[in-house]
Amino acid sequence: MRLTIVSNYINHHQIPMSDELYRKLGGDFAFVQTSRMEEDRVKMGWGSEVSAIPYLKLYYEEEECCARLIMDSDIVVFGGVEDERYIRPRLRAGRIVIRASERLYREGQWRSISPRGRRKKYEDHTQYARSPVYLLCHGAYVASDFEIVHAYPGKKYMWGYFPAVNTYDLDTLFFRKLHYDQNGRPEVRILWAGRFLKLKHPEYAIRAARYLEQQQVSFHLNMVGGGELEEQLRGLVRKWHLEQKVTFHGFQPPQNVRRFMEESDIFLFTSNHLEGWGAVLNESMNSACAVVAGSGIGAVPFLIRHGQNGLVFRNECYREFERQVLLLCRDGDLRKSLGINAYRTMTEEWNPRVAADRLYRFCEGLLNGKARPEKEGPLSRAPLIAPRDGYAYTRRESGGQ
């Protein structure tokens, strides 16, 4: 079987699964990159591994070779590319295509009423409803968006991003999370990591720090990242006299972000519904952090069961977020329980090896007419979760909190 993945560019969230597929398929696996990576992502360390990847093909340097790969491979996984010209010849030839997509209507499903937009969705998606075209949903709300345009009926599957999953001795890992303040009291380490953008609500972390200080909680908040809101955030820290409680570390390479996670008790993921997936959730759960995450984030309903392996607050509901952070700061047993279960979610199911195995098995099934969805997790059937229902979905079988 010859399998090719086509995406705008490869990054450290895609490399681990691609490495697993390369181990299975060798020269019959390729990853075609269609665009040069944006400079801001290169500065964050995303492009450092690319030059040594044996299966990577650059469309803008080997156009003829890459076009032939896309047409001749047994199966092509296509996603992250807005320009349909790369895949259109294969679609018209009726060859198997697996699309991988984030949301169509991230800013609101009401946008589906646009006649011009519906025509475009018909051309790219709906017209292939009965063709051998399948959809991998990069987030919990993707299937609902595509259902609106009647695309891929019965052919939508749970998927996501699969950054590297590390294996730890949990006793050693939790020992690394032990910290004490200047008075020798146990100190809860809290981490926020990402770009300081409005959609990511980094100010929630600073507001929570003020609240925890008022509640006389022993804690320290590390802010990793940077962006347009940085001066505003630093201003809040000065205004509320939190300089001893909050540290800004700037952008860090991926390996350093992991180190912060490994040494943190709590990870705050505060983005709103504009966060399509959010691979920091995979990484923080793998690091056995107790996660507090917003329900609008694409990865959250797929990865978190509220009260079992993390806590979920209603999209952009700060007060609920605040209460959950305080709860975790005061309940060390709950923090550890959530962290252990989060770690197991990553090491046992949502990881590059499992994803590659399942994708390989699914592709073989497509070729021999015996493709079957998994029972749960990656490549199980994607549930139709409307954005307003994500909060309730995370509470299934959890009993609430």
N, C-alpha and C positions, 0 to 999 in steps of 0.2 A: 504493500500500500504506500502510495506517495501522498504525503500530507503537507500542505503549505498554509501558513498563517500570513495574512496580509494586514498590516496596520500602519498608522501614520509614522510611528517610531517605536522602537523597543525600549523598555526601561526596566528598572530593577524590580518592578512588580510583575513583569511578564517573563523575565529571564529564567527564574527557577522552573516554572512549568515547561518552558521551551527546552530547557536542558534535559528534563525528564523525557520529553518526546524524542529528542535527539538520541538519547541513550537507547530508546526502543527502536527507532527507525534508521538511525545513522544518516547516510546520504539521501535517504528518501524523505527527510524532513527539511523544510526550509522556512525561514521567517523573512518576508519581504517588507522592508521599510520604505514607505513612499515619500517621506518628508525628512528634512533635517530638523533635529530637535531644537526647540526654542532656547534662546540663550539663558533665560532665567532658570530653566530647569537644569541646564548644563552646570550653571553656577552652584546649584543645590547638590551636585554630585551625581545626577542621574545618568550622565553619558560616559562615565569613566570606564565602564566595563565593555563598551561596544566593540572596540577595535579587535579584540581577540576572539570574538564569537564565530565559530566555524560555520554555522548554518545560516548566518545573516547575509541577506542579499539587499543591496541598495538600489531601488528602482531608478533613482535619478542618476546612477552611474552605470547600471547594466539594464537598460530599458528592454531591449529585445529579449534577453535571457529571462528577466522577471515576468514579462508578458507571456512568454511561452510556459513558464512554470505555472502561472495562474490558470492558463487554459488547459494544460495537459495533466496536471495533478489529479489524482483520483478524487480527492476532496480538498476544498479550499475553505478555510475559516477567514471570514472577511469582517473587519470591524475597525472603528476609530478613524475611518477615512470618509470625508464628505464627498469626494469626487467619485462618482459612480462609474466613470469611464474605465477604471481598473477592472471592475468585475462584470460590467454589462455584457461583454462578448460571451463570457461563460454562462451567464444567466440565460441569454438568448439561445445558447446551444443546448439548454436543458440539462446541464451537468450539475452534479451535487454541489450545493453551496450551504455552508453554515454561517449565518450572520451572527455577529456578536455586537450587541448594542446597549448603550445606556438609554435614558429616557428620550422619547420624542417630544414630550410636553413638560419639561422640567419646570417651566414658569407657570404652568397651569393647564389642565386639560381643556379649559374653555377655548384655548387657541386652536383646537381641532376644528372649529367652525369655519375657519378661513378657507374659502373655495380654492384659492391658489395653493395653499398648503396641502389640502386634500388631494389635489391633482398630483402634486409632487410625491406624496405618500403612495398614491396609486401606482405611479410610474416606478418607484423604487421598491415597493413592498407588496401592495395588495394584489397586483396582477399576477404575482407568483404564488398565490394561495394554494393552488393545486400542483405546483411544481415541486421538485425535490430541493426545496429551500427550507432551512430550519433556523430557529432563533435561539441564541444563548442570551439570557437576560442578565445584564450587568447591573443588577439592583432589583429591589422588591417591587418597584412600581412600573417597571418596563413592560411587563406582560399586559397590564391594564391599559397602558398607552396604546400598544399595538392592537389590542382588542377593539379599540374605538374605530380603527381604520380597517377592521376585518382582515388583518394580516396574520399569516401562519397559524391557522386554526388547528388546534391539537398538536402543534409543533413548537411550543414555547417551553424552554427549560431553564431551571435555576442555574446561575453561573455567577461569576464575579472575577475579582483579581486575586492572584495567589502568590503573594510575596514569600520569600524564603521563610520556612518554619524551622526554628531551632529546637533542639531537644535539650532539656535541662534536668539536673537533679533538683527536684522541687525544694528539698530542705536547704540546699545551698542557695538556690535562687531567693527564697524567702529570707534567708539570713542576710543577703545583700540588700534587702529592702529595710532592714532595721536601721533606724537613725534616731539620734537623740539631740535635743536642743541644748543650749548653753547651761541650763539648769539640771541636765541629766534626765529630763523627762522624755519618754518616747515621742518622737516627732513624725507625723504623717507626711510623707512626701507625695506631692500632687504634681502632675505633668499635664501641660497643654502643648501641642506641637502642630505646626502648620503655618500657612501664610496668614498674615494679619489682614484679612479681608472681611467685608461686612457680612457676606454669606456664612462665614465661619464663626461669627460671634465670639472673638477672643475676649471681648469685654466681659462676657459672662464669668470667665475665670477670675478676672480682677475683682469684679463685684462679689463673687463668692469668697475671695480672700478677705475682703473687708468684713463680710458677714461672719466668717470663721473667727476672725480677730475679735469681733464683738462678743462672740460666744466663748471666748477664752480657750479656743482649741489650739493645741500645739501642732503646728504644721509649717511646711514651706512649699511654695508654689514655684516651679520652674517653667518659664515660657521659652519655648524653642521655636525660632522662626523669625519672620520679619515681614514688612509690607506697609501698605498705605496707612494703616491705623496705628503704627508703632508709637508715634509721638503722642497720640491721644491716650494710648494705654499707659505709657510712661507718665503722662500728666496725671492720670487717675491714681497711680501708685504714689506720686508725690503728694497729691491733694489729700489722700487718706493715710499718709504717713506709713506706708507699707514697705518701705525700702528694705527693712530687715526680713520681710516675709516673702518677697517676690524677687526673683532674679531673672533677667533677660539674657539669653545666651546667643541670640542671633541665629542665622541659618547654620545648620550642621549637616555634614554628610550622613547618608543613611545609617552607617554603622554606629555613628555617635548617637543618633536618635534612638536606636535600639538600646544602647547602653543606658540612656536616660530612662527608658521604659523598664529595663531590668531592675533598676534601682528605685522605681516608684511604686507606691502602694495603689494610687488611684490615677486613672487616665480620664481626662475630660474631653469629650468629643461633642462639640457644641454647635456644629453646622446646622443649617436649615435644609429645606427641601431641594436647594440648588446643588447639594453635594451628591453627585451621581452614584458613587460607590463609597470611597473613603478607605484606602488600604491601611491607613494608620490604625483602623479598628482591628484588622487581622493581626498587625504587628504588636499592638498593645495587649490583645488577648493572648497571643503566643507568649508574651512576657509575663503572664499571670497577673496583670493589673486588674483591679476591680474597676470596671468601666462604667461611666455615666454618659449616656449617649442620647441624642435627639432622635425622635421617631421618624423625622422626615428624611434622614440620611439613607441612601439607597441600600447600604450593606446591613443596616441595623435589623430589619425584620428577618433577614436570612440568617444572620449570625447570632443574634441575642435572643434568649428567652428570659424575659424580665424576672428577676428574683432568683434565677438559677445560675446564669453565667454572666450577668451584668444587670444594670439598672437602666431603664428607658424613661425619658420624660417626654411629655407632649411637645411636638414641634414648636420651638420658640416660646415655650412656657418657662420663663426664668424662675418663678417661685417654686415650681415643682423640682426643677434642677437644683436649686439651692437647698431644698429640704433633703434631697437624695445625697448630696455631697456631705452635708452635716451628719446624716445617718451613717455613712461609711466612715467618716472620721471618728465617730464615737463607738463604732462596733467593729473591732478588729477581727472577730470570728467571721462576721459576714464578709468583710473584705477578703479574707483568706479563702473562704468557701467559693465566692464568686471568681476569684483569681484562678483557683485550681480548676474549676469547671470551664472557665474560658480557655485555659491552656489545653485542656483535653479536647475542646471543640476544634481547636486548630490542629493538634497533633494527630487526632483520630479521623477527622473528616474534611475540614476545609484547608487543604494544604496542596502544594504543587504535585506531589506524588500521586495522591488520590485523584486529583483533577486530571492529570495526564493519563492515568490508568483508565478512568471512566471515559475520557474523550476518545482514547484509542479504541476501547471496546465499542463505544457508540458508533464510531466511524466504520469499524469492521461490520457492525450490524447493518448500517446503511448500505454497504456494498453487497452484502449477501441477503438483504431483504428481511433481516431479523433484528432490527434495532429495537431496543427496549429501554424505557426510562428507568432510572434508579428509583428506589423506594423513597429516599429522602436525601437532602443535601445536593451537592453539585450534580447536574444532569438529571435530577428528578423533575417532574412537571412543575412549571412555574405557576403558583397560585395567582389569581387575579385580585390583587390588593390595590384598591383605590388609595390615593394619598391620604385621605382622611381616616382610613382604616388601619394604617400601619401601627399605630399605638396599641390598638386592641390586638392585632396579630401577634405582637411580641409577648402578650400575656397568655397565649394559649398554653394550657396545661401547667401554668405557673402559679395559679392561685392569686395573682396580683401581689402588690406590695404597698 
